[in-house]
Amino acid sequence: MEDRKKLARIANRIREGLMQLKYGRYLELNRQLANITGQLQRLTTESRKMEASVTRRWLSAAQRCCKNVDNLLGEVGYSLPRIRPLTEKPQKEIPKLPLLIDELNGLHEEFGDIEFDASKNIISVITEPITLEDIYLGPFKIQLELNKLDQLYNSSPYFVVAIEPNPASTDQEVTHPHVSGEKLCEGDGSAAIKAALEEGRISDFFTIVRSILNTYSPDSPYVALHDWDGATCYDCGYTMNSEDTYYCEYCERDYCSECSTYCRHCEETICLGHSGQCSYCEEMLCRNCVSECEECGKMFCQSCLEEDLCPNCREEKENENEQQEAEINECENTSQPQTETTEVELAS
Amino acid sequence: MRILYVNNDGGGFADYVDVTPAMTVETFFIEKMPNRKPDDFLIRVNRQPVARDYVLQENDRITITPTKIEGALV
């Protein structure tokens, strides 16, 4: 990369890319202007309709206009912040070749080797290995596609490729908490990245991307670092992905599908330790949905209990009652002393 | 005395600023980035690392880039 001719060739390609970017910004402004002009024209039409409705005292028509105007104002409100950044800052002059060569030298100072793929017009540098919160993510290659610089306002003209990928166990596309599918979620660095590229500060662009890669923001990562290796089943220790994780509210822990079930009564997810089986119908239930039979003390679902008795105890009691009734009837038909004896027996 | 100041913090900008003669990099940083720690930034003068007592010269280019930038969605 020390070859000045080679640097000049790359700098020239960067200059061409920056010219495309300058044109791309006007193109995007034009697109946004057409959008907002259409919205304003529809607003003008609604304004005329509103005037006519008010003049003729057509209150229903006025109400409809009011609703349409409200929707349109919402659209204009959404469009304005997108168009302002394209107009408020004047476009700076594209840096001359010597300045771009200085940028490349600066880049070389910061990152060491610079790769340039002339056929695809891609400049790449490799970061040092990155470790965030004790999780090794390895070095990353930052690839700036000069042909895509004009797409800066619609999509990303660069990619972040993991050299020694250690992706999240739950999503192989996520090689860094803020990188998915080789696209960086720029967050707070978004404006600085745009400014650096617009002004041809190539070295700054790569440095800013590196600073983002060196930072973990726990607020909205693609995959949080504490879940990087997947959640572990509290019971069997199996590593689960997010779709195969079941939370037990009783013990407030995560379980795999093998170590969890759900209550057939309230449908709450529970771990096996906090689940129970109805001793009669054998359905799995949570602790809230089982009750004790007051006779035998075993656990049953609410459908199987009647007057706090399980079907078996209920049947037993019914048999006893029937037997007692039969005995009473029998006694009524026999002699008095026998009856007295029976009464004594019953009382005891 | 005029220098080019490139600030990659926040929105990011590059602009010429006037500084008093014999101003050091450290004084410049304190003036431009009050309540911020120099250790949290990559400070380069003319694309090279410099000592904090480096005295800024006419037409120097000073770049201040945070070493940590949160990549979460804004």
Contacts between the chains, C-beta under 8 A, distances in Angstrom:
chain1	res1	chain2	res2	distance
A	102	B	47	6.8
A	105	B	47	6.8
A	106	B	44	7.6
A	106	B	47	3.6
A	109	B	47	5.9
A	109	B	48	6.9
A	177	B	71	7.5
A	178	B	71	3.4
A	178	B	72	7.0
A	184	B	71	6.6
A	185	B	71	5.3
A	185	B	72	6.8
A	185	B	73	5.9
A	186	B	71	6.4
A	187	B	69	7.2
A	187	B	70	5.0
A	187	B	71	4.4
A	187	B	72	4.4
A	187	B	73	6.0
A	187	B	74	5.6
A	188	B	10	7.8
A	188	B	69	5.4
A	188	B	70	4.7
A	188	B	71	7.6
A	188	B	72	7.6
A	188	B	74	6.3
A	189	B	69	4.2
A	189	B	70	7.8
A	189	B	71	6.7
A	190	B	74	6.7
A	191	B	10	6.8
A	191	B	11	4.2
A	191	B	12	5.9
A	192	B	8	4.9
A	192	B	9	7.2
A	192	B	10	6.8
A	192	B	11	6.5
A	192	B	12	3.2
A	192	B	69	7.5
A	193	B	12	7.6
A	194	B	12	7.7
A	195	B	11	6.3
A	195	B	12	3.6
A	195	B	13	6.1
A	195	B	14	7.8
A	196	B	8	6.8
A	196	B	12	5.9
A	199	B	14	5.7
A	201	B	6	6.7
A	201	B	14	6.6
A	203	B	47	6.9
A	204	B	6	6.5
A	204	B	8	5.5
A	204	B	12	7.6
A	204	B	63	6.6
A	204	B	65	6.6
A	207	B	8	7.1
A	207	B	42	6.5
A	207	B	65	5.0
A	208	B	8	5.5
A	208	B	12	7.5
A	208	B	65	6.4
A	208	B	69	6.4
A	211	B	42	7.7
A	211	B	65	6.4
A	211	B	66	5.7
A	211	B	67	5.6
A	211	B	68	6.2
A	211	B	69	4.4
A	212	B	69	4.7
A	212	B	70	7.6
A	212	B	71	4.3
A	213	B	71	7.6
A	214	B	67	6.5
A	214	B	68	6.4
A	215	B	68	4.2
A	215	B	69	5.6
A	215	B	70	5.7
A	215	B	71	6.2
A	217	B	70	3.8
A	217	B	71	5.6
A	217	B	72	3.8
A	219	B	70	7.6
A	219	B	72	4.6
A	220	B	72	4.2
A	220	B	73	5.1
A	221	B	71	8.0
A	221	B	72	6.9
